[in-house]
Amino acid sequence: MPVVPTLGSVYRFLLTPRWLALHVVVLLVIPAFVFLGQWQFGRYEVRSTSSHQITGNLAAPPVPVERLTTPGGSVRPQDKYHSVTATGTFDPAHQLLVRRRTQDSVVGFYVLTPLDTGNGQGVLVNRGWVKAGATADAPPEVPAPSTGQVTVTGRLRPSETEESSGIRDREGLPAGQVLLINTETIGRGLPYRLLGGYVELTEQSPAAAAAPAPVPEPEVGAGGGLNLAYGVQWWLFIGIAIGGWALLIRREAADIRAEEAKRGQEQPVEA
């Protein structure tokens, strides 16, 4: 009489060392994929919020810079790139060049000129970009700032640090040059207190006779769309892992049933 394979005999293979190792791998992979998916969705939320916030700040009517920052203070993340205005006189004696700034794939300098706003206060203004000199030691050509009182309009930016910019600061630079637009460090050598952050110039009144090349608007990007796609992808991998694991089990069980049925048919029938 043919032997009918039982459920226990068919799925006993699930307790073999090879299959136990596979179970462990699947049980480790699934929570890892869940975590990676949640992390990507979190990045999507952060970048999407930041993208909408930056877009709104760029389009917002300009406000006096003193409303959004204070002497010795810092720029809040929600105020980054907000349009601001400031009125005062440029201080060319304390003008600085910010090294290693690329624009249109060309290396050059940002021209950083303090604006003395009166009452013992001032604000750093990034007047724009100039091309580097012919050699590393040759000074670039820098248009002089306007004289007399001016009103500048620009994008409010937070003070730069090594952590926020990815630029490593160092000493021994040529006089009048810096690597970071760090308000705290630069403010130590000025006769007035600097407002936190700096202004990236977009407009000046009266207009300057000559000026550095304006810094382009920031690229807002897709608002984290890639992160959303990656998050969905990681969670799809969970279904693939579970489906593949179940498929392997079914195939192994089917092979065992076929093998045991074949052995049962080959057994001689007793008289």
Rosetta blueprint (number, residue, H / E / L):
1 M L
2 P L
3 V L
4 V L
5 P L
6 T L
7 L H
8 G H
9 S H
10 V H
11 Y H
12 R H
13 F H
14 L H
15 L H
16 T L
17 P H
18 R H
19 W H
20 L H
21 A H
22 L H
23 H H
24 V H
25 V H
26 V H
27 L H
28 L H
29 V H
30 I H
31 P H
32 A H
33 F H
34 V H
35 F H
36 L H
37 G H
38 Q H
39 W H
40 Q H
41 F H
42 G H
43 R H
44 Y H
45 E H
46 V H
47 R H
48 S H
49 T H
50 S H
51 S H
52 H H
53 Q H
54 I H
55 T H
56 G H
57 N H
58 L H
59 A H
60 A L
61 P L
62 P L
63 V E
64 P E
65 V H
66 E H
67 R H
68 L L
69 T L
70 T L
71 P E
72 G L
73 G L
74 S L
75 V L
76 R L
77 P H
78 Q H
79 D H
80 K L
81 Y L
82 H L
83 S E
84 V E
85 T E
86 A E
87 T E
88 G E
89 T E
90 F E
91 D L
92 P H
93 A H
94 H H
95 Q L
96 L E
97 L E
98 V E
99 R E
100 R E
101 R E
102 T E
103 Q E
104 D L
105 S L
106 V E
107 V E
108 G E
109 F E
110 Y E
111 V E
112 L E
113 T E
114 P E
115 L E
116 D E
117 T E
118 G E
119 N L
120 G L
121 Q E
122 G E
123 V E
124 L E
125 V E
126 N E
127 R E
128 G E
129 W E
130 V E
131 K E
132 A L
133 G L
134 A L
135 T L
136 A L
137 D L
138 A L
139 P L
140 P L
141 E L
142 V L
143 P L
144 A L
145 P L
146 S L
147 T L
148 G L
149 Q E
150 V E
151 T E
152 V E
153 T E
154 G E
155 R E
156 L E
157 R E
158 P L
159 S L
160 E L
161 T L
162 E H
163 E H
164 S H
165 S H
166 G L
167 I L
168 R L
169 D L
170 R L
171 E L
172 G L
173 L L
174 P L
175 A L
176 G L
177 Q E
178 V E
179 L L
180 L L
181 I L
182 N L
183 T H
184 E H
185 T H
186 I H
187 G H
188 R L
189 G L
190 L L
191 P L
192 Y L
193 R E
194 L E
195 L E
196 G E
197 G E
198 Y E
199 V E
200 E E
201 L E
202 T E
203 E E
204 Q E
205 S E
206 P L
207 A L
208 A L
209 A L
210 A L
211 A L
212 P L
213 A E
214 P L
215 V L
216 P L
217 E L
218 P L
219 E L
220 V L
221 G L
222 A L
223 G L
224 G L
225 G H
226 L H
227 N H
228 L H
229 A H
230 Y H
231 G H
232 V H
233 Q H
234 W H
235 W H
236 L H
237 F H
238 I H
239 G H
240 I H
241 A H
242 I H
243 G H
244 G H
245 W H
246 A H
247 L H
248 L H
249 I H
250 R H
251 R H
252 E H
253 A H
254 A H
255 D H
256 I H
257 R H
258 A H
259 E H
260 E H
261 A H
262 K H
263 R H
264 G H
265 Q H
266 E H
267 Q L
268 P L
269 V L
270 E L
271 A L
